[in-house]
Amino acid sequence: MNKLAELIQNNKILISDGATGTNLQQRGLERGIPPEVWVLEKPDEIIKLNKDFIAAGSDILLTCTFGASPIRLAQNNLEGRTVEINQKAVLLTRQSTKGTQVLIAGSMGPLGHMLKPYGDLEIDVARSNYEEQAIALDQADIDFFLVESQFDLKEFKVAFEAIQKVSTRPIVCSFSYDRGTRTMMGVKPSQTATELTGFGLTAIGINCGKSLEDNLKCLIELKQATQLPIWFKPNAGLPKMDASGKPVYDVTPEAMGNQVHYWIDAGAKIIGGCCGTSPAHLKAIADAIKS
């Protein structure tokens, strides 16, 4: 059963969660250490952040598995632990949502290598990486897959094929337009919508990116090109480094909350926040949606 589609069909604006990495950094995760390490070493911190998002109003939580593909884990001395990390991350998310109706999205980020001919990554290798992660998430019983922060249509299609090979769960895709209104590969929101029509996605969307203004332009363009529900998780602005070298996002919770009515008017059906979006930001978003 596609619980996400049912909720969307009820004309409810759903609230996703905020950032994982930047919030964990504020709570002590060292820069350069992937959040997936804390799935193993500090699971209570993952649960605490999840519960903070639920308290702020989240209807959806993402698993802490953005970088939990075999190829990315191997780069962080976690080779061979794909199944363990993905399934434990889902378990931690389920523990966080106990007694609630919050949905669990299995997060899958890019593999971190460019596909040939632009890089050195073979398509077969990319497909096997996505398959291995998707199997682990599927077996742990997520509600849907979220393939997020994508920038290359070719890589997303490989991920999509891999997921469909091993699971029948719903799929949401989200691209990062971090060149303003294009991805780093030059892909426009309208192009994403056109090329992915007919894929059977539950929703299509935008996350991360650059400024709130640029992300809103992407949202407007995407809505004009698709009938699919739109997933929207923009950054809390762009980061600046403080004296200690930590990224600071200067969009306040109040300022982010004040933008929500524009996002709803532009067609967003699932709204949250990406980098820099704290539980306080998310509460401001949720309060704006509920009002």
PLY file of the C-alpha trace (Angstrom):
ply
format ascii 1.0
element vertex 291
property float x
property float y
property float z
element edge 290
property int vertex1
property int vertex2
end_header
0.00 0.00 0.00
1.33 3.45 -0.97
0.72 5.36 2.25
2.45 8.47 0.92
0.19 8.66 -2.14
-2.90 8.18 0.04
-1.93 11.07 2.28
-1.21 13.31 -0.71
-4.58 12.42 -2.27
-6.26 13.64 0.91
-5.07 17.13 -0.07
-2.92 17.46 3.01
0.37 19.37 2.86
2.86 16.94 4.38
5.82 17.98 6.48
9.12 16.23 5.95
12.08 16.61 8.30
15.07 18.94 8.36
18.79 18.41 7.86
20.66 15.40 9.17
24.33 16.20 8.62
24.39 19.86 9.67
22.29 19.19 12.76
24.51 16.32 13.86
27.53 18.58 13.36
25.93 21.09 15.72
25.58 18.20 18.19
29.20 17.13 18.02
29.76 15.20 14.78
33.19 16.19 13.48
33.37 17.76 10.04
34.49 15.21 7.48
32.93 12.32 9.41
29.85 10.96 7.63
26.62 10.87 9.68
26.35 7.12 9.05
29.20 6.62 11.54
26.86 7.78 14.31
24.31 5.14 13.29
26.86 2.70 14.72
28.62 4.77 17.38
25.99 7.20 18.70
22.56 5.79 17.84
20.92 7.74 20.68
21.85 11.00 18.93
20.14 9.83 15.73
17.00 8.96 17.70
17.09 12.27 19.57
17.31 14.29 16.35
14.47 12.26 14.83
12.28 12.85 17.87
13.08 16.56 17.76
11.83 16.65 14.17
8.67 14.76 15.11
8.05 17.20 17.97
8.49 20.04 15.47
5.78 18.58 13.24
7.32 16.04 10.84
5.02 13.60 9.03
8.03 11.99 7.33
11.52 11.08 8.55
14.47 10.24 6.32
16.78 7.44 7.36
20.40 8.36 8.09
21.58 6.53 4.96
22.24 9.28 2.43
25.84 8.11 2.00
25.29 4.43 2.85
25.98 2.94 -0.56
28.85 0.42 -0.63
31.12 2.69 -2.64
30.72 5.66 -0.28
30.97 3.58 2.88
34.21 2.02 1.61
35.69 5.52 1.29
35.02 6.03 5.01
36.53 2.76 6.29
33.11 1.09 6.50
33.58 -1.39 3.70
31.34 -4.44 3.88
28.88 -2.86 6.33
26.21 -1.70 3.89
23.47 -4.04 5.10
24.28 -3.46 8.78
24.28 0.34 8.55
21.20 0.68 6.35
19.13 -1.71 8.39
20.21 -0.26 11.72
19.41 3.24 10.46
15.89 2.11 9.58
15.54 0.46 12.99
16.59 3.70 14.73
14.08 5.65 12.67
11.34 3.16 13.52
12.20 3.43 17.22
11.90 7.20 16.87
8.45 6.97 15.27
6.97 4.44 17.67
3.41 5.40 18.60
3.10 7.85 15.69
1.90 7.74 12.06
5.17 9.19 10.77
6.36 7.64 7.49
9.91 6.38 6.97
11.74 7.32 3.77
14.79 5.29 2.83
17.31 7.96 1.82
19.70 7.19 -1.05
22.13 9.87 -2.18
24.43 10.04 -5.22
27.36 7.63 -5.34
29.93 10.41 -5.32
31.55 9.44 -8.63
30.67 10.59 -12.13
29.41 8.00 -14.55
31.41 7.37 -17.71
32.22 9.14 -19.97
32.39 12.14 -17.59
33.99 10.11 -14.80
35.37 6.66 -14.09
32.23 4.93 -12.77
30.88 2.05 -14.84
27.09 1.81 -15.11
27.11 -1.82 -13.94
29.06 -0.85 -10.82
26.69 2.01 -10.10
23.67 -0.26 -10.55
25.07 -2.92 -8.19
25.75 -0.25 -5.55
22.19 1.03 -5.68
20.82 -2.51 -5.70
22.73 -3.51 -2.58
21.57 -0.47 -0.64
18.00 -0.78 -1.91
17.79 -4.45 -0.84
18.96 -3.56 2.67
16.44 -0.72 3.00
13.61 -2.77 1.53
14.23 -5.67 3.88
14.20 -3.27 6.84
10.64 -2.24 5.85
10.70 1.42 4.88
7.57 3.13 3.57
9.16 4.49 0.39
12.50 5.19 -1.26
13.80 8.74 -1.56
16.56 9.07 -4.17
17.75 12.56 -3.32
20.28 15.29 -4.15
20.56 13.93 -7.69
22.23 16.00 -10.40
22.55 13.58 -13.32
19.46 12.15 -15.02
21.51 9.18 -16.19
22.54 8.28 -12.64
18.99 8.64 -11.34
17.72 6.30 -14.04
20.33 3.72 -12.99
19.19 4.10 -9.36
15.54 3.79 -10.37
16.16 0.62 -12.38
18.12 -0.87 -9.48
15.36 -0.18 -6.96
12.65 -1.51 -9.24
14.62 -4.71 -9.75
14.61 -5.52 -6.02
11.52 -3.81 -4.59
7.95 -2.77 -5.33
7.94 0.09 -2.84
7.08 3.65 -3.96
9.87 5.88 -5.20
10.32 9.65 -4.83
13.15 11.43 -6.63
14.60 14.80 -5.72
17.20 16.79 -7.64
19.57 19.47 -6.35
19.74 22.55 -8.55
22.95 23.81 -7.04
23.80 26.03 -10.00
20.80 28.21 -9.26
18.16 26.82 -11.59
20.21 23.95 -13.03
22.06 20.98 -11.57
25.85 20.71 -11.83
25.22 18.67 -15.02
23.12 21.47 -16.48
19.76 19.76 -15.97
16.73 22.06 -15.61
13.65 21.26 -13.49
11.45 21.12 -16.61
13.85 18.65 -18.21
13.73 16.44 -15.12
9.94 16.41 -15.24
9.81 15.66 -18.96
12.35 12.83 -18.90
10.86 11.13 -15.85
7.25 11.23 -17.01
5.92 7.68 -17.09
8.36 6.34 -14.50
5.56 5.81 -12.00
7.10 8.05 -9.35
4.97 8.92 -6.32
6.47 12.42 -6.22
9.23 14.43 -7.84
11.10 17.25 -6.25
13.85 19.58 -5.19
16.22 19.56 -2.26
19.39 21.31 -1.15
20.34 23.73 -3.97
21.29 27.34 -3.39
19.20 30.25 -2.10
15.53 30.13 -1.16
14.86 32.45 -4.10
16.56 30.13 -6.59
14.82 27.09 -5.16
11.45 28.82 -5.50
12.20 29.52 -9.18
12.98 25.81 -9.62
9.74 24.87 -7.87
7.68 27.12 -10.15
9.35 25.70 -13.26
8.92 22.12 -12.08
5.22 22.61 -11.30
4.60 23.97 -14.79
6.13 20.82 -16.29
4.57 18.02 -14.22
1.31 16.77 -12.75
3.16 14.79 -10.07
3.09 15.87 -6.42
6.15 17.97 -5.62
8.63 17.27 -2.84
10.39 20.46 -1.65
13.26 20.60 0.86
15.38 23.74 0.29
18.45 24.72 2.26
18.14 27.33 4.99
20.07 29.66 2.72
23.77 29.38 1.95
26.41 28.60 4.58
29.10 30.91 5.90
31.97 29.67 8.02
32.23 30.89 11.62
35.48 31.42 13.52
35.74 27.73 14.36
35.25 26.66 10.75
31.70 25.38 11.17
29.08 26.24 8.55
26.44 28.72 9.71
23.19 29.17 7.82
21.86 32.70 8.14
18.18 32.16 7.26
16.33 32.26 10.57
13.43 29.95 11.44
11.06 32.94 11.25
12.35 33.96 7.82
12.02 30.40 6.52
8.52 30.07 7.91
7.54 33.30 6.18
8.36 31.73 2.81
6.09 28.71 3.19
2.97 30.26 1.67
4.94 30.95 -1.52
5.96 27.28 -1.69
2.40 26.08 -1.21
1.10 28.55 -3.80
3.77 27.28 -6.22
2.55 23.70 -5.81
4.65 21.99 -3.15
2.84 19.08 -1.48
5.61 17.77 0.80
7.67 20.46 2.51
10.73 20.26 4.74
14.24 21.61 4.77
17.72 20.51 3.78
21.14 21.76 4.96
20.93 24.18 7.88
17.29 23.35 8.67
17.12 22.81 12.42
14.13 21.53 14.42
13.37 25.20 15.13
13.27 25.93 11.40
11.03 22.93 10.87
8.64 24.03 13.60
8.33 27.42 11.89
7.58 25.63 8.61
5.03 23.35 10.27
3.33 26.26 12.07
3.06 28.15 8.77
1.52 25.12 7.04
-0.97 24.51 9.85
-2.01 28.14 9.89
0 1
1 2
2 3
3 4
4 5
5 6
6 7
7 8
8 9
9 10
10 11
11 12
12 13
13 14
14 15
15 16
16 17
17 18
18 19
19 20
20 21
21 22
22 23
23 24
24 25
25 26
26 27
27 28
28 29
29 30
30 31
31 32
32 33
33 34
34 35
35 36
36 37
37 38
38 39
39 40
40 41
41 42
42 43
43 44
44 45
45 46
46 47
47 48
48 49
49 50
50 51
51 52
52 53
53 54
54 55
55 56
56 57
57 58
58 59
59 60
60 61
61 62
62 63
63 64
64 65
65 66
66 67
67 68
68 69
69 70
70 71
71 72
72 73
73 74
74 75
75 76
76 77
77 78
78 79
79 80
80 81
81 82
82 83
83 84
84 85
85 86
86 87
87 88
88 89
89 90
90 91
91 92
92 93
93 94
94 95
95 96
96 97
97 98
98 99
99 100
100 101
101 102
102 103
103 104
104 105
105 106
106 107
107 108
108 109
109 110
110 111
111 112
112 113
113 114
114 115
115 116
116 117
117 118
118 119
119 120
120 121
121 122
122 123
123 124
124 125
125 126
126 127
127 128
128 129
129 130
130 131
131 132
132 133
133 134
134 135
135 136
136 137
137 138
138 139
139 140
140 141
141 142
142 143
143 144
144 145
145 146
146 147
147 148
148 149
149 150
150 151
151 152
152 153
153 154
154 155
155 156
156 157
157 158
158 159
159 160
160 161
161 162
162 163
163 164
164 165
165 166
166 167
167 168
168 169
169 170
170 171
171 172
172 173
173 174
174 175
175 176
176 177
177 178
178 179
179 180
180 181
181 182
182 183
183 184
184 185
185 186
186 187
187 188
188 189
189 190
190 191
191 192
192 193
193 194
194 195
195 196
196 197
197 198
198 199
199 200
200 201
201 202
202 203
203 204
204 205
205 206
206 207
207 208
208 209
209 210
210 211
211 212
212 213
213 214
214 215
215 216
216 217
217 218
218 219
219 220
220 221
221 222
222 223
223 224
224 225
225 226
226 227
227 228
228 229
229 230
230 231
231 232
232 233
233 234
234 235
235 236
236 237
237 238
238 239
239 240
240 241
241 242
242 243
243 244
244 245
245 246
246 247
247 248
248 249
249 250
250 251
251 252
252 253
253 254
254 255
255 256
256 257
257 258
258 259
259 260
260 261
261 262
262 263
263 264
264 265
265 266
266 267
267 268
268 269
269 270
270 271
271 272
272 273
273 274
274 275
275 276
276 277
277 278
278 279
279 280
280 281
281 282
282 283
283 284
284 285
285 286
286 287
287 288
288 289
289 290
